[in-house]
Amino acid sequence: MHNILITGGAGFIGSHVVEEMRKQFPEARLVILDKMTYAADIRNMDGSLDWDRCRLVVGDLCDFDLCQRVTRDVDCVVHVAAESHVDNSFGNSLQFTRSNTLGTHSILEACRINGVKRIIHVSTDEVYGEIEQGAHTETDILTPTNPYSASKAGADMIAISYVHSFKLPLTIIRSNNIFGIRQYPEKLIPKFTLLGLAGKKLPMHGTGKNRRRFLAVEDFAAAISLLLRNGAPGEIYNAGTDEEYSNLEVAEMICNVLGLRISEALTFVQDRPFNDSRYALDSSKIRKLGWSPSRSLKTRLPEVVKWYESHFSRFNQIETA
Ligand SMILES: NC(=O)c1ccc[n+]([C@@H]2O[C@H](COP(=O)([O-])OP(=O)(O)OC[C@H]3O[C@@H](n4cnc5c(N)ncnc54)[C@H](O)[C@@H]3O)[C@@H](O)[C@H]2O)c1
């Protein structure tokens, strides 16, 4: 691998993918394409941008001329960038379709024109919709229920059509909720952590009984680099954990780490217009390639909370409530 383009490298997952690519392909040149939305932070790439093999291009996936320029002379693209917060998609859904669906189309068309040899497209378990029992496999139909997941499902459909129509050497990875340091505090774990550290109430949507699975961001980045090496072009791989909690249980874990009483810390607020009850992925296909998660939320949470504590000032201008 000589030249790797990572979209969304200044965001949460993308910044960990950049680190993973540096580790796995130290000889490669990295280009990061990022629009630097509110969710991005230049400090997420501390260390990487000082490295002479890494370059940041600030721009929008929907700028097709730019996509053509940044994919020229690139062997491999890891497409991570997206509008990622479900709650925002209820109020600003056009931006989600624009960045996630049209933006994916734009970068994939540029990959096709420039003959990029390997592409990983990052998707989500949310495209399958909720599942009461059991777990979704890669062949299940997509039944997204909110504008975010619909825009991601649209992106997946374009990606799959490019595999069929143009034999684009693309692999899709779908994961469950990801946790770790550098996540923007609109998502449950960093949001509750920072609010708890500030002595504020933790606003729980609805009953808090919705169930989610949590995968460490480092394990997810490792799954991506495994697929770059051994994933089959044209295939979809689920990458998730079996570690499942209700949102209430996650809040309780955070309170325990912070030394707060959950009964005093929590306040219940109106739920999203629609909130999937449970997501679960069957990851046996990628596990056959040798991948499995090596970190758990329960054991890693204190470390993540500690990071937010020591970076508290970075986030104190952000409205988390
Ligand atoms: N966070 C999770 O729990 C989770 C779970 C499953 C899948 N995913 C997927 O992983 C990917 C990354 O998620 P994240 O949590 O790191 O998101 P994030 O919001 O932290 O980062 C997204 C990055 O994409 C950039 N971006 C957004 N729109 C862009 C555009 N039009 N052009 C160029 N750059 C743009 C942003 O500036 C930001 O740096 C997304 O595709 C998301 O759907 C996330």
The ligand as an SDF file (V2000), in Angstrom:
LIG
                    3D

 44 48  0  0  0  0  0  0  0  0999 V2000
  -19.7720    6.3580   16.1530 N   0  0  0  0  0  0  0  0  0  0  0  0
  -20.3790    5.2020   16.0680 C   0  0  0  0  0  0  0  0  0  0  0  0
  -20.8080    4.6220   17.0790 O   0  0  0  0  0  0  0  0  0  0  0  0
  -20.5540    4.5400   14.7190 C   0  0  0  0  0  0  0  0  0  0  0  0
  -21.0610    3.2520   14.6650 C   0  0  0  0  0  0  0  0  0  0  0  0
  -21.1810    2.6100   13.4300 C   0  0  0  0  0  0  0  0  0  0  0  0
  -20.7830    3.2680   12.2590 C   0  0  0  0  0  0  0  0  0  0  0  0
  -20.3250    4.5440   12.3300 N   0  0  0  0  0  0  0  0  0  0  0  0
  -19.9140    5.2000   11.0780 C   0  0  0  0  0  0  0  0  0  0  0  0
  -18.5430    5.5360   11.2130 O   0  0  0  0  0  0  0  0  0  0  0  0
  -18.2530    6.7180   10.4900 C   0  0  0  0  0  0  0  0  0  0  0  0
  -17.5560    7.7300   11.3760 C   0  0  0  0  0  0  0  0  0  0  0  0
  -18.3430    8.0090   12.5200 O   0  0  0  0  0  0  0  0  0  0  0  0
  -17.7820    8.9210   13.6840 P   0  0  0  0  0  0  0  0  0  0  0  0
  -18.5070    8.5390   14.9010 O   0  0  0  0  0  0  0  0  0  0  0  0
  -16.3020    8.9350   13.6620 O   0  0  0  0  0  0  0  0  0  0  0  0
  -18.3090   10.3450   13.1900 O   0  0  0  0  0  0  0  0  0  0  0  0
  -17.7870   11.8060   13.5470 P   0  0  0  0  0  0  0  0  0  0  0  0
  -19.0090   12.6490   13.4500 O   0  0  0  0  0  0  0  0  0  0  0  0
  -16.9850   11.8180   14.7850 O   0  0  0  0  0  0  0  0  0  0  0  0
  -16.8000   12.1390   12.3450 O   0  0  0  0  0  0  0  0  0  0  0  0
  -17.2440   12.3070   11.0220 C   0  0  0  0  0  0  0  0  0  0  0  0
  -16.1870   13.0640   10.2470 C   0  0  0  0  0  0  0  0  0  0  0  0
  -16.6470   13.1760    8.8850 O   0  0  0  0  0  0  0  0  0  0  0  0
  -16.4380   14.5230    8.4550 C   0  0  0  0  0  0  0  0  0  0  0  0
  -17.4570   14.8470    7.4450 N   0  0  0  0  0  0  0  0  0  0  0  0
  -18.8100   14.9170    7.6240 C   0  0  0  0  0  0  0  0  0  0  0  0
  -19.4020   15.2600    6.4760 N   0  0  0  0  0  0  0  0  0  0  0  0
  -18.4180   15.4030    5.5480 C   0  0  0  0  0  0  0  0  0  0  0  0
  -18.4110   15.7520    4.1580 C   0  0  0  0  0  0  0  0  0  0  0  0
  -19.5300   16.0480    3.5050 N   0  0  0  0  0  0  0  0  0  0  0  0
  -17.2140   15.7860    3.5180 N   0  0  0  0  0  0  0  0  0  0  0  0
  -16.0570   15.5060    4.1780 C   0  0  0  0  0  0  0  0  0  0  0  0
  -16.0070   15.1980    5.4880 N   0  0  0  0  0  0  0  0  0  0  0  0
  -17.1740   15.1410    6.1650 C   0  0  0  0  0  0  0  0  0  0  0  0
  -16.5760   15.3690    9.7100 C   0  0  0  0  0  0  0  0  0  0  0  0
  -15.9510   16.6350    9.5690 O   0  0  0  0  0  0  0  0  0  0  0  0
  -15.9480   14.4820   10.7660 C   0  0  0  0  0  0  0  0  0  0  0  0
  -14.5460   14.7090   10.8640 O   0  0  0  0  0  0  0  0  0  0  0  0
  -19.5810    7.2000    9.9110 C   0  0  0  0  0  0  0  0  0  0  0  0
  -19.6600    6.7430    8.5800 O   0  0  0  0  0  0  0  0  0  0  0  0
  -20.6230    6.5120   10.7710 C   0  0  0  0  0  0  0  0  0  0  0  0
  -21.8040    6.3010   10.0590 O   0  0  0  0  0  0  0  0  0  0  0  0
  -20.1940    5.1900   13.5320 C   0  0  0  0  0  0  0  0  0  0  0  0
  1  2  1  0
  2  3  2  0
  2  4  1  0
  4  5  1  0
  4 44  2  0
  5  6  2  0
  6  7  1  0
  7  8  2  0
  8  9  1  0
  8 44  1  0
  9 10  1  0
  9 42  1  0
 10 11  1  0
 11 12  1  0
 11 40  1  0
 12 13  1  0
 13 14  1  0
 14 15  2  0
 14 16  1  0
 14 17  1  0
 17 18  1  0
 18 19  2  0
 18 20  1  0
 18 21  1  0
 21 22  1  0
 22 23  1  0
 23 24  1  0
 23 38  1  0
 24 25  1  0
 25 26  1  0
 25 36  1  0
 26 27  1  0
 26 35  1  0
 27 28  2  0
 28 29  1  0
 29 30  1  0
 29 35  2  0
 30 31  1  0
 30 32  2  0
 32 33  1  0
 33 34  2  0
 34 35  1  0
 36 37  1  0
 36 38  1  0
 38 39  1  0
 40 41  1  0
 40 42  1  0
 42 43  1  0
M  CHG  2   8   1  16  -1
M  END
$$$$
